Amino acid sequence: MGVNGVLTALLAVVTAAGAALILVEAIHLTVTRLGRRSRLLADLARTAHRPFRAVVIIYAVQQALRSGVHAFSGRDAVLHLLVIAVIAAAGWLVADLLLVLEDLALARWRTDVPDNAKARRLKTQVVILRRVTVAAIVVIAVGAALMTFPEVRTVGASVLASAGLVSVVAALAAQSTLGNVFAGLQLAFSDAVRIDDVVVVEQEWGKIEELTLTYVVVRIWDDRRLILPTSYFTTQPFQNWTRSSSAVLGTAELDVDWSVHMEALRAELRRVCEGSDLWDRRVCVLQVTDATGGNIRLRALVSAADAASLWDLRCLVREKLVTYVFERHGEAIPRTRAELEGPIEPGSVVRGEPSPDARVFSGSPDGDRRGAEFTGPDASAANPGAEDAGPAAADRDDVSRQEPATGMI
């Protein structure tokens, strides 16, 4: 083929590419105008324009060389490359079309509103499906491109013949990776965790920032990122504070003296909660949860619309109650008491028979029953006073058996 043939081929390529470009731009202009009334068409005009142009131009050039140009040096190789380019461009176009549809589905559900549980669930599922879709399109496109080579088709037949062994080897080699992939799919559809969920994992409190097929990124409250494999959320326990709703309860504890006026503190807690926009007006309770060590422990239980508001509300309640006790009820500040006395004189200790309330294993029918359960009827029959003595008698017997050995030392 001479110079005229090459020029003919170039002219055919330029003509086909120009006609295809004009057609694509005309379609793009039409879709853009229609997109003023339709969000779907506007997204298609913006997202799918470049891959659609690549597919049409490459396909037009391929057909022009295949049908309108006679054989020339390297024609088969050029046509083969154009086929691979068409496959790649088609995969690009299909991926962008699916992404447009997924974005359209997400646009109907906003996550920046208070009641966004359904939106976050849908967003999580769409994000996972988007990654699976893109990965599947890439694999299919690469496979289709490889199958255009006759040698690869021959190897492919051999591989399919031994697919059983290959699948076993691949499963063993990628066990951990496949486990994370299936865990990611399980998280997407089990609703156990979603994007923007507030969770507590590894003793860290944060929000689900990114969820992929293999790992999950948790944004901790101090802006650190905790990256965990997806299998962690299917094999390890964790706290999800926003699975059903974002409203949560929290506590603020403080120790005070026994002389504290509880009703005054409850009124102060109610005043603090009602004066704060952090409280969601559900729970405002003050209770005594412990009374040991010379002090009593108070627990203020409050509620908020979300975890962030709850943290600030707990800190506010704790601060206001401490200030109130210090300024208004100084006598209720925790203190340590000590009683100083002189030496105990002999005979000053009152001795006598203890009350039945001081005995556990004797002194009452119920105590005698418990004592019999520990000593047994044979021991009571052999030693009539053993049942009343209880465990102390056994202790004395042990000591008496050890006294001869002590005297020999």
NUVEXVO-537943 format. One line per field, with one value per residue (C-alpha): x negated, y, z; residue in three letters; residue number from 1. Coordinates in nm, 4 decimals, decimal comma, always signed. Last residue first. Layout:
N
X [X	...]
Y [Y	...]
Z [Z	...]
code [ALA	...]
pos [NUM	...]
This chain:
409
X [-0,9390	-0,7656	-0,4908	-0,3800	-0,3449	-0,1360	+0,0804	+0,1735	+0,4611	+0,5956	+0,5872	+0,7793	+1,0364	+1,0764	+1,1429	+1,4005	+1,5738	+1,5750	+1,7529	+2,0746	+2,0709	+2,4396	+2,4084	+2,0883	+2,2370	+2,3798	+2,0450	+2,0826	+2,4467	+2,3798	+2,0824	+2,2914	+2,5795	+2,3607	+2,1391	+2,2111	+2,5771	+2,6371	+2,5149	+2,7517	+3,0420	+2,9398	+2,9314	+3,2856	+3,4145	+3,2425	+2,9336	+2,6947	+2,5129	+2,5362	+2,5206	+2,5169	+2,8944	+2,9342	+2,7913	+2,4539	+2,4299	+2,2453	+1,9437	+1,9371	+1,5863	+1,4887	+1,3466	+0,9897	+0,9614	+0,9442	+0,6827	+0,8130	+1,0268	+0,9815	+1,2587	+1,1665	+1,3899	+1,2839	+1,4731	+1,6702	+1,8331	+2,1896	+2,1317	+2,0395	+2,3936	+2,4511	+2,1130	+1,9305	+2,2413	+2,3591	+2,0173	+1,9905	+2,3442	+2,2774	+1,9535	+2,0954	+2,4046	+2,1977	+1,9596	+2,2520	+2,4223	+2,1094	+2,0770	+2,4495	+2,4419	+2,1726	+2,3549	+2,6843	+3,0256	+2,9389	+3,0323	+2,9425	+2,8670	+2,7056	+2,5405	+2,4651	+2,2109	+2,2344	+1,9409	+1,7931	+1,6301	+1,9574	+2,2945	+2,3491	+2,5944	+2,7816	+2,9997	+3,0473	+3,2717	+3,3210	+3,4476	+3,6428	+3,6182	+3,3640	+3,0927	+2,8194	+3,0230	+2,9413	+3,1562	+3,3923	+3,1011	+2,9395	+3,2709	+3,3531	+3,0092	+3,0562	+3,3940	+3,2401	+2,9587	+3,2087	+3,4035	+3,0910	+2,9748	+2,6226	+2,5403	+2,3988	+2,1068	+2,0658	+1,9168	+1,9883	+2,1181	+2,2312	+2,4248	+2,5301	+2,8337	+2,8584	+3,0661	+2,9151	+3,1742	+3,1902	+2,8228	+2,6954	+2,4865	+2,3274	+2,1054	+1,8656	+1,8369	+1,5844	+1,6407	+1,8586	+1,7262	+1,3657	+1,4181	+1,4363	+1,0710	+1,0058	+0,8645	+0,8809	+0,8454	+0,7519	+0,9687	+0,9988	+1,3470	+1,2201	+1,2936	+1,3453	+1,2266	+1,3547	+1,1595	+1,1922	+1,5139	+1,5195	+1,6772	+1,5582	+1,6212	+1,7837	+1,7893	+1,5834	+1,5367	+1,2296	+1,2143	+1,1162	+1,4455	+1,7180	+1,9502	+2,1343	+2,2831	+2,1918	+2,1694	+2,3521	+2,3049	+2,5130	+2,7555	+2,7165	+2,6975	+2,3789	+2,2166	+2,2569	+2,1063	+1,8071	+1,7733	+1,7772	+1,4865	+1,3027	+1,3232	+1,2144	+0,9019	+0,8247	+0,8772	+0,6885	+0,4225	+0,6502	+0,9337	+0,6964	+0,5502	+0,8957	+1,0222	+0,7199	+0,7632	+1,1275	+1,0695	+0,8385	+1,0326	+1,1199	+0,7502	+0,6853	+0,9666	+0,8334	+0,4874	+0,6335	+0,8362	+0,5205	+0,3349	+0,6171	+0,5988	+0,9410	+1,0056	+0,7663	+0,9824	+1,2964	+1,1243	+0,9978	+1,3450	+1,5107	+1,2628	+1,2993	+1,6787	+1,6791	+1,4521	+1,6679	+1,9834	+1,8378	+1,7212	+2,0572	+2,2415	+2,0507	+2,1230	+2,4883	+2,5338	+2,3781	+2,5760	+2,9000	+2,8346	+2,7328	+3,0512	+3,2680	+3,1108	+3,1267	+3,3664	+3,1753	+3,0954	+2,7560	+2,7851	+3,0181	+3,2017	+3,3212	+2,9724	+2,8435	+3,0588	+2,9456	+2,5857	+2,6352	+2,7870	+2,4998	+2,2474	+2,4107	+2,3768	+2,0149	+1,9283	+2,1036	+1,9111	+1,5718	+1,6423	+1,7369	+1,4143	+1,2074	+1,3892	+1,3571	+0,9848	+0,9369	+1,1122	+0,9019	+0,5837	+0,6932	+0,7749	+0,4284	+0,2639	+0,4653	+0,3796	+0,0064	-0,0976	+0,2029	+0,5178	+0,7923	+0,9733	+1,3489	+1,4762	+1,2384	+1,0643	+1,3920	+1,5437	+1,2542	+1,2602	+1,6320	+1,5865	+1,3074	+1,5111	+1,8327	+1,6699	+1,4487	+1,7392	+1,9531	+1,6656	+1,6285	+1,9967	+2,1043	+2,0624	+2,1936	+2,4583	+2,5690	+2,5942	+2,8071	+3,0225	+3,0902	+3,1579	+3,4322	+3,5687	+3,2429	+3,1123	+3,3106	+3,0706	+2,7707	+2,9145	+2,9466	+2,5965	+2,4492	+2,6329	+2,4967	+2,1502	+2,1575	+2,2730	+2,0083	+1,7395	+1,8514	+1,8431	+1,4968	+1,3632	+1,5022	+1,3618	+1,0230	+0,9934	+1,1076	+0,8623	+0,5808	+0,6615	+0,6787	+0,3486	+0,1923	+0,3322	+0,2123	-0,1338	-0,1559	+0,0000]
Y [-2,5203	-2,8112	-2,5904	-2,4865	-2,8492	-2,9198	-2,6110	-2,7069	-2,9364	-2,6744	-2,4119	-2,6346	-2,7130	-2,3430	-2,2707	-2,5492	-2,4022	-2,0559	-2,1943	-2,2429	-2,2571	-2,3402	-2,6461	-2,7586	-2,7729	-3,1235	-3,2662	-3,6123	-3,5549	-3,2116	-3,3423	-3,6269	-3,3958	-3,1825	-2,8853	-2,6516	-2,7383	-2,7637	-2,4072	-2,2828	-2,4563	-2,3208	-1,9712	-2,0095	-2,1397	-1,8557	-1,8147	-1,9952	-1,9724	-1,5999	-1,4484	-1,0826	-1,0431	-1,3027	-1,0382	-1,1053	-1,2316	-0,9943	-0,7675	-0,3931	-0,2614	-0,0263	-0,3112	-0,2077	+0,1580	+0,2512	+0,5176	+0,8643	+0,9437	+1,1128	+1,0783	+1,1273	+1,2512	+1,3014	+1,5552	+1,5734	+1,9194	+1,9061	+2,1679	+2,4161	+2,4085	+2,7258	+2,8150	+2,4785	+2,2680	+2,4998	+2,5131	+2,1327	+2,1048	+2,3600	+2,1959	+1,8432	+1,9570	+2,1463	+1,8542	+1,6180	+1,8617	+1,8998	+1,5236	+1,4833	+1,7422	+1,5432	+1,2130	+1,3286	+1,4630	+1,4831	+1,3046	+1,3443	+1,1111	+1,2857	+1,0317	+1,1147	+0,9300	+0,9475	+1,0090	+0,8564	+0,5656	+0,4215	+0,5519	+0,4643	+0,5344	+0,8343	+0,9614	+1,2793	+1,2551	+1,4703	+1,2633	+1,3692	+1,7449	+1,7378	+1,9070	+2,0898	+2,4125	+2,4731	+2,6557	+2,3641	+2,1344	+2,3718	+2,4441	+2,0725	+2,0025	+2,2871	+2,1503	+1,8063	+1,9579	+2,1334	+1,8099	+1,6203	+1,8491	+1,7249	+1,6205	+1,2848	+1,4588	+1,4767	+1,2664	+1,3516	+1,1681	+1,2947	+1,0455	+1,0052	+0,9137	+0,9034	+1,0401	+0,9534	+0,6940	+0,3248	+0,2576	+0,5857	+0,4869	+0,1809	+0,0077	-0,2664	-0,6436	-0,8173	-1,0638	-0,8781	-0,5280	-0,6490	-0,8215	-0,4767	-0,4240	-0,1275	+0,2187	+0,4612	+0,8194	+1,1010	+1,4119	+1,4367	+1,2766	+0,9752	+0,9449	+0,5743	+0,4424	+0,0972	-0,1556	-0,4201	-0,3570	+0,0096	+0,2220	+0,5764	+0,8286	+0,6136	+0,8450	+0,8412	+0,7202	+0,5077	+0,2159	-0,0159	+0,0732	+0,3122	+0,4120	+0,7164	+0,6264	+0,8703	+0,5895	+0,2811	-0,0027	-0,3106	-0,2424	-0,6032	-0,4955	-0,2904	-0,4601	-0,8012	-0,6729	-0,5426	-0,8728	-1,0533	-0,8368	-0,8727	-1,2510	-1,2428	-1,0537	-1,2896	-1,6040	-1,4722	-1,7432	-2,0244	-1,9179	-1,8727	-2,2209	-2,3770	-2,1809	-2,2766	-2,6459	-2,6427	-2,4209	-2,6752	-2,7012	-2,3320	-2,2524	-2,4601	-2,2902	-1,9523	-2,0373	-2,0954	-1,7747	-1,5927	-1,7103	-1,5932	-1,2400	-1,0692	-1,2579	-1,0244	-0,7219	-0,8998	-1,0006	-0,6485	-0,5087	-0,7682	-0,7052	-0,3276	-0,3525	-0,5795	-0,3433	-0,0448	-0,2288	-0,3547	-0,0051	+0,1449	-0,1314	-0,0444	+0,3269	+0,2579	+0,0394	+0,2969	+0,5810	+0,3861	+0,3229	+0,6848	+0,8071	+0,5716	+0,6880	+1,0574	+1,2069	+1,5245	+1,6367	+1,6504	+1,2966	+1,3800	+1,1099	+1,1843	+1,2818	+0,9340	+0,7672	+1,0193	+0,9612	+0,5879	+0,6478	+0,8764	+0,6223	+0,3544	+0,5731	+0,6512	+0,2815	+0,2000	+0,4756	+0,3697	+0,0080	+0,1208	+0,3211	+0,0160	-0,2119	+0,0456	+0,0840	-0,2942	-0,3009	-0,0048	-0,1886	-0,4893	-0,2680	-0,1132	-0,4554	-0,5833	-0,2791	-0,2973	-0,2538	-0,1731	-0,3584	-0,1570	+0,1209	+0,1796	-0,1188	-0,1872	+0,1467	+0,3404	+0,0962	+0,1439	+0,5214	+0,5302	+0,3034	+0,5211	+0,8383	+0,6997	+0,5391	+0,8399	+1,0854	+0,8714	+0,8546	+1,2358	+1,3312	+1,0785	+1,2991	+1,6451	+1,5568	+1,2564	+1,4660	+1,7240	+1,4490	+1,3053	+1,6497	+1,7129	+2,0530	+2,2307	+1,8929	+1,9224	+2,1925	+1,9819	+1,6765	+1,8704	+2,0155	+1,6738	+1,5148	+1,7809	+1,7457	+1,3687	+1,3953	+1,6562	+1,4414	+1,1323	+1,3189	+1,4537	+1,1134	+0,9433	+1,2108	+1,2154	+0,8356	+0,8148	+1,0875	+0,9106	+0,5842	+0,7537	+0,9271	+0,5941	+0,4372	+0,7235	+0,6902	+0,3335	+0,0000]
Z [+11,9334	+12,1061	+12,2429	+11,8940	+11,7820	+12,0870	+12,0123	+11,6507	+11,7390	+11,9773	+11,7001	+11,4602	+11,7269	+11,7999	+11,4332	+11,4150	+11,7141	+11,5547	+11,2472	+11,4423	+11,8192	+11,8472	+11,6275	+11,7979	+12,1466	+12,1092	+11,9900	+11,8357	+11,7407	+11,5956	+11,3969	+11,2604	+11,1612	+10,9272	+11,0076	+10,7128	+10,6493	+11,0207	+11,0675	+10,8000	+10,9707	+11,3099	+11,1605	+11,0235	+11,3550	+11,5392	+11,7559	+11,5253	+11,1905	+11,1247	+11,4689	+11,5675	+11,5322	+11,8089	+12,0445	+12,1984	+12,5559	+12,7781	+12,8064	+12,8377	+12,7852	+13,0626	+13,2654	+13,2047	+13,1031	+12,7354	+12,6710	+12,5804	+12,2776	+11,9389	+11,6780	+11,3119	+11,0302	+10,6664	+10,4603	+10,1357	+10,0886	+10,2210	+10,4902	+10,2189	+10,0900	+9,8873	+9,7323	+9,7252	+9,6609	+9,3831	+9,2173	+9,2158	+9,0786	+8,8040	+8,6890	+8,6823	+8,4944	+8,2360	+8,1802	+8,1332	+7,8955	+7,6841	+7,6462	+7,5783	+7,3010	+7,1200	+7,1724	+7,0275	+7,1298	+7,4972	+7,8200	+8,1871	+8,4782	+8,7750	+9,0011	+9,3634	+9,5730	+9,9505	+10,1773	+10,4944	+10,3100	+10,1825	+10,0642	+9,6965	+9,4128	+9,5495	+9,2663	+9,0587	+8,7506	+8,4388	+8,1439	+7,8344	+7,7940	+7,5052	+7,7128	+7,5182	+7,5003	+7,8671	+8,1229	+8,1717	+8,2518	+8,5010	+8,6794	+8,7056	+8,8514	+9,1029	+9,2093	+9,2555	+9,4620	+9,6878	+9,7236	+9,8266	+10,1062	+10,1791	+10,5356	+10,4250	+10,2623	+9,8869	+9,6067	+9,2406	+8,9359	+8,5943	+8,3848	+8,0224	+7,8177	+7,4376	+7,1496	+6,8089	+6,7225	+6,6282	+6,5581	+6,7008	+7,0028	+6,8464	+7,1019	+6,9957	+7,0322	+6,8052	+6,5175	+6,2648	+6,3347	+6,3340	+5,9969	+5,8411	+5,9209	+6,1534	+6,0916	+6,3858	+6,2694	+6,5078	+6,5077	+6,8911	+6,8840	+6,6905	+6,3196	+6,2589	+5,9214	+5,8242	+5,6197	+5,3489	+5,1556	+5,2446	+5,5182	+5,5761	+5,8543	+6,1217	+6,4233	+6,7418	+7,0981	+7,1726	+7,4168	+7,1284	+6,9636	+7,0817	+6,7992	+6,6629	+6,3245	+6,0469	+5,7858	+5,9004	+6,1483	+6,2262	+5,9403	+5,8163	+5,4507	+5,4289	+5,7272	+5,5628	+5,2394	+5,4328	+5,6187	+5,2828	+5,1680	+5,4999	+5,4823	+5,1192	+5,2228	+5,5109	+5,3041	+5,0019	+4,9712	+5,0875	+4,8579	+4,5660	+4,6119	+4,6327	+4,3340	+4,1258	+4,2051	+4,1006	+3,7989	+3,6353	+3,3097	+3,3326	+3,3386	+3,0309	+2,8423	+2,9527	+2,8253	+2,4787	+2,5004	+2,6099	+2,3023	+2,0743	+2,2202	+2,2311	+2,5569	+2,7342	+2,6571	+2,7786	+3,1008	+3,1621	+3,1012	+3,3273	+3,6093	+3,5809	+3,5744	+3,8828	+4,0792	+3,9884	+4,0914	+4,4212	+4,5114	+4,4220	+4,6089	+4,9277	+4,8876	+4,8038	+5,1140	+5,3454	+5,1924	+5,2288	+5,5989	+5,6518	+5,4848	+5,6891	+6,0171	+5,9243	+6,1784	+6,2692	+5,9116	+5,7387	+5,5997	+5,3127	+5,1200	+4,7661	+4,6547	+4,7424	+4,4747	+4,2137	+4,3168	+4,2601	+3,9152	+3,8181	+3,9455	+3,7306	+3,4219	+3,5092	+3,5391	+3,2106	+3,0300	+3,1666	+3,0748	+2,7236	+2,6998	+2,7997	+2,5534	+2,2723	+2,3463	+2,3294	+1,9916	+1,8743	+1,9714	+1,7671	+1,4687	+1,4860	+1,5081	+1,2107	+0,9985	+1,0690	+0,7064	+0,4933	+0,3874	+0,2294	+0,4066	+0,4165	+0,6133	+0,9016	+0,9107	+0,9190	+1,1694	+1,4078	+1,3724	+1,4504	+1,7525	+1,8898	+1,8409	+1,9893	+2,2946	+2,3752	+2,3455	+2,5776	+2,8288	+2,8207	+2,8439	+3,1082	+3,4165	+3,3235	+3,0670	+3,2721	+3,5888	+3,4054	+3,2564	+3,6033	+3,7538	+3,5009	+3,4025	+3,3210	+3,2081	+2,8847	+2,7742	+2,8748	+2,6975	+2,3725	+2,3947	+2,4717	+2,1777	+1,9442	+2,0943	+2,0411	+1,6780	+1,5959	+1,7579	+1,5650	+1,2361	+1,3137	+1,4216	+1,1094	+0,8790	+1,0497	+1,0388	+0,6750	+0,5737	+0,7561	+0,5801	+0,2407	+0,3063	+0,3928	+0,0782	-0,1383	+0,0067	-0,1056	+0,0000]
code [ILE	MET	GLY	THR	ALA	PRO	GLU	GLN	ARG	SER	VAL	ASP	ASP	ARG	ASP	ALA	ALA	ALA	PRO	GLY	ALA	ASP	GLU	ALA	GLY	PRO	ASN	ALA	ALA	SER	ALA	ASP	PRO	GLY	THR	PHE	GLU	ALA	GLY	ARG	ARG	ASP	GLY	ASP	PRO	SER	GLY	SER	PHE	VAL	ARG	ALA	ASP	PRO	SER	PRO	GLU	GLY	ARG	VAL	VAL	SER	GLY	PRO	GLU	ILE	PRO	GLY	GLU	LEU	GLU	ALA	ARG	THR	ARG	PRO	ILE	ALA	GLU	GLY	HIS	ARG	GLU	PHE	VAL	TYR	THR	VAL	LEU	LYS	GLU	ARG	VAL	LEU	CYS	ARG	LEU	ASP	TRP	LEU	SER	ALA	ALA	ASP	ALA	ALA	SER	VAL	LEU	ALA	ARG	LEU	ARG	ILE	ASN	GLY	GLY	THR	ALA	ASP	THR	VAL	GLN	LEU	VAL	CYS	VAL	ARG	ARG	ASP	TRP	LEU	ASP	SER	GLY	GLU	CYS	VAL	ARG	ARG	LEU	GLU	ALA	ARG	LEU	ALA	GLU	MET	HIS	VAL	SER	TRP	ASP	VAL	ASP	LEU	GLU	ALA	THR	GLY	LEU	VAL	ALA	SER	SER	SER	ARG	THR	TRP	ASN	GLN	PHE	PRO	GLN	THR	THR	PHE	TYR	SER	THR	PRO	LEU	ILE	LEU	ARG	ARG	ASP	ASP	TRP	ILE	ARG	VAL	VAL	VAL	TYR	THR	LEU	THR	LEU	GLU	GLU	ILE	LYS	GLY	TRP	GLU	GLN	GLU	VAL	VAL	VAL	VAL	ASP	ASP	ILE	ARG	VAL	ALA	ASP	SER	PHE	ALA	LEU	GLN	LEU	GLY	ALA	PHE	VAL	ASN	GLY	LEU	THR	SER	GLN	ALA	ALA	LEU	ALA	ALA	VAL	VAL	SER	VAL	LEU	GLY	ALA	SER	ALA	LEU	VAL	SER	ALA	GLY	VAL	THR	ARG	VAL	GLU	PRO	PHE	THR	MET	LEU	ALA	ALA	GLY	VAL	ALA	ILE	VAL	VAL	ILE	ALA	ALA	VAL	THR	VAL	ARG	ARG	LEU	ILE	VAL	VAL	GLN	THR	LYS	LEU	ARG	ARG	ALA	LYS	ALA	ASN	ASP	PRO	VAL	ASP	THR	ARG	TRP	ARG	ALA	LEU	ALA	LEU	ASP	GLU	LEU	VAL	LEU	LEU	LEU	ASP	ALA	VAL	LEU	TRP	GLY	ALA	ALA	ALA	ILE	VAL	ALA	ILE	VAL	LEU	LEU	HIS	LEU	VAL	ALA	ASP	ARG	GLY	SER	PHE	ALA	HIS	VAL	GLY	SER	ARG	LEU	ALA	GLN	GLN	VAL	ALA	TYR	ILE	ILE	VAL	VAL	ALA	ARG	PHE	PRO	ARG	HIS	ALA	THR	ARG	ALA	LEU	ASP	ALA	LEU	LEU	ARG	SER	ARG	ARG	GLY	LEU	ARG	THR	VAL	THR	LEU	HIS	ILE	ALA	GLU	VAL	LEU	ILE	LEU	ALA	ALA	GLY	ALA	ALA	THR	VAL	VAL	ALA	LEU	LEU	ALA	THR	LEU	VAL	GLY	ASN	VAL	GLY	MET]
pos [409	408	407	406	405	404	403	402	401	400	399	398	397	396	395	394	393	392	391	390	389	388	387	386	385	384	383	382	381	380	379	378	377	376	375	374	373	372	371	370	369	368	367	366	365	364	363	362	361	360	359	358	357	356	355	354	353	352	351	350	349	348	347	346	345	344	343	342	341	340	339	338	337	336	335	334	333	332	331	330	329	328	327	326	325	324	323	322	321	320	319	318	317	316	315	314	313	312	311	310	309	308	307	306	305	304	303	302	301	300	299	298	297	296	295	294	293	292	291	290	289	288	287	286	285	284	283	282	281	280	279	278	277	276	275	274	273	272	271	270	269	268	267	266	265	264	263	262	261	260	259	258	257	256	255	254	253	252	251	250	249	248	247	246	245	244	243	242	241	240	239	238	237	236	235	234	233	232	231	230	229	228	227	226	225	224	223	222	221	220	219	218	217	216	215	214	213	212	211	210	209	208	207	206	205	204	203	202	201	200	199	198	197	196	195	194	193	192	191	190	189	188	187	186	185	184	183	182	181	180	179	178	177	176	175	174	173	172	171	170	169	168	167	166	165	164	163	162	161	160	159	158	157	156	155	154	153	152	151	150	149	148	147	146	145	144	143	142	141	140	139	138	137	136	135	134	133	132	131	130	129	128	127	126	125	124	123	122	121	120	119	118	117	116	115	114	113	112	111	110	109	108	107	106	105	104	103	102	101	100	99	98	97	96	95	94	93	92	91	90	89	88	87	86	85	84	83	82	81	80	79	78	77	76	75	74	73	72	71	70	69	68	67	66	65	64	63	62	61	60	59	58	57	56	55	54	53	52	51	50	49	48	47	46	45	44	43	42	41	40	39	38	37	36	35	34	33	32	31	30	29	28	27	26	25	24	23	22	21	20	19	18	17	16	15	14	13	12	11	10	9	8	7	6	5	4	3	2	1]
